[in-house]
Amino acid sequence: MIYLKSALVGLLAVVLAGVSLVILGTVGVFVYSMIHPPPQETSIGWDPITLMTIRISWKIWGVALLSFSTGSVWEFRRLTHR
């Protein structure tokens, strides 16, 4: 049962990390656009599909794996010290 609880906390950590990254990214883009407004009469050239290329996908998997591992180990250690 301890392993199941630890795995569930690890999955919760992955979800929270993903939500946090999306929120931080949105706030970052908003703040950047307020500080550096685009010149007048130009188009905005932002393509969100390019964020999911091979070059950065390993970073996303790394953050997910690190979050899962941290959450699982933290919960496992917490439950075994009772």
C-alpha positions in Angstrom: 0.0 0.0 0.0 2.9 2.3 0.7 4.2 1.9 -2.9 0.7 2.7 -4.3 0.4 5.8 -2.2 4.0 6.9 -3.2 3.2 6.4 -6.9 0.0 8.4 -6.6 1.8 11.3 -4.9 4.5 11.1 -7.7 1.8 11.4 -10.3 0.2 14.3 -8.5 3.7 16.0 -8.4 3.9 15.5 -12.2 0.4 17.1 -12.7 1.2 20.0 -10.4 4.6 20.6 -12.1 2.9 20.6 -15.5 0.2 23.1 -14.4 2.9 25.3 -12.8 5.0 25.3 -16.0 2.0 26.3 -18.1 1.0 29.1 -15.7 4.6 30.4 -15.4 5.0 30.3 -19.2 1.8 32.2 -19.7 2.8 34.8 -17.1 6.2 35.0 -18.6 4.9 35.6 -22.2 2.5 38.2 -20.8 5.2 40.1 -18.9 7.6 39.9 -21.8 5.0 41.4 -24.1 4.3 44.2 -21.7 8.0 45.1 -21.3 8.9 44.6 -25.0 5.8 45.5 -27.1 6.0 44.6 -30.8 6.5 47.4 -33.4 3.3 48.8 -35.0 2.0 47.2 -38.1 3.8 43.9 -37.8 2.4 40.4 -37.4 3.0 38.2 -34.4 5.0 35.2 -35.3 4.6 32.8 -32.5 4.0 29.1 -33.2 3.2 26.9 -30.2 3.7 23.7 -32.3 7.4 24.4 -32.4 7.6 24.1 -28.6 7.1 20.3 -28.9 10.1 19.5 -31.1 12.6 16.8 -30.4 15.1 19.4 -29.2 13.2 20.3 -26.0 11.0 17.2 -25.6 13.7 15.5 -23.5 13.7 18.5 -21.1 9.9 18.1 -20.6 10.3 14.3 -20.0 13.2 15.1 -17.6 11.1 17.6 -15.6 8.2 15.0 -15.5 10.6 12.2 -14.4 12.2 14.4 -11.7 8.9 15.5 -10.4 7.6 12.0 -10.2 10.7 10.7 -8.6 10.8 13.5 -6.0 7.1 13.1 -5.1 7.4 9.3 -4.8 10.5 9.3 -2.7 9.2 12.0 -0.4 6.0 10.2 0.2 7.7 6.8 0.6 10.1 8.2 3.2 7.3 10.0 5.0 5.1 6.8 5.2 8.0 4.5 6.3 9.0 6.7 9.3 5.6 6.3 11.0 
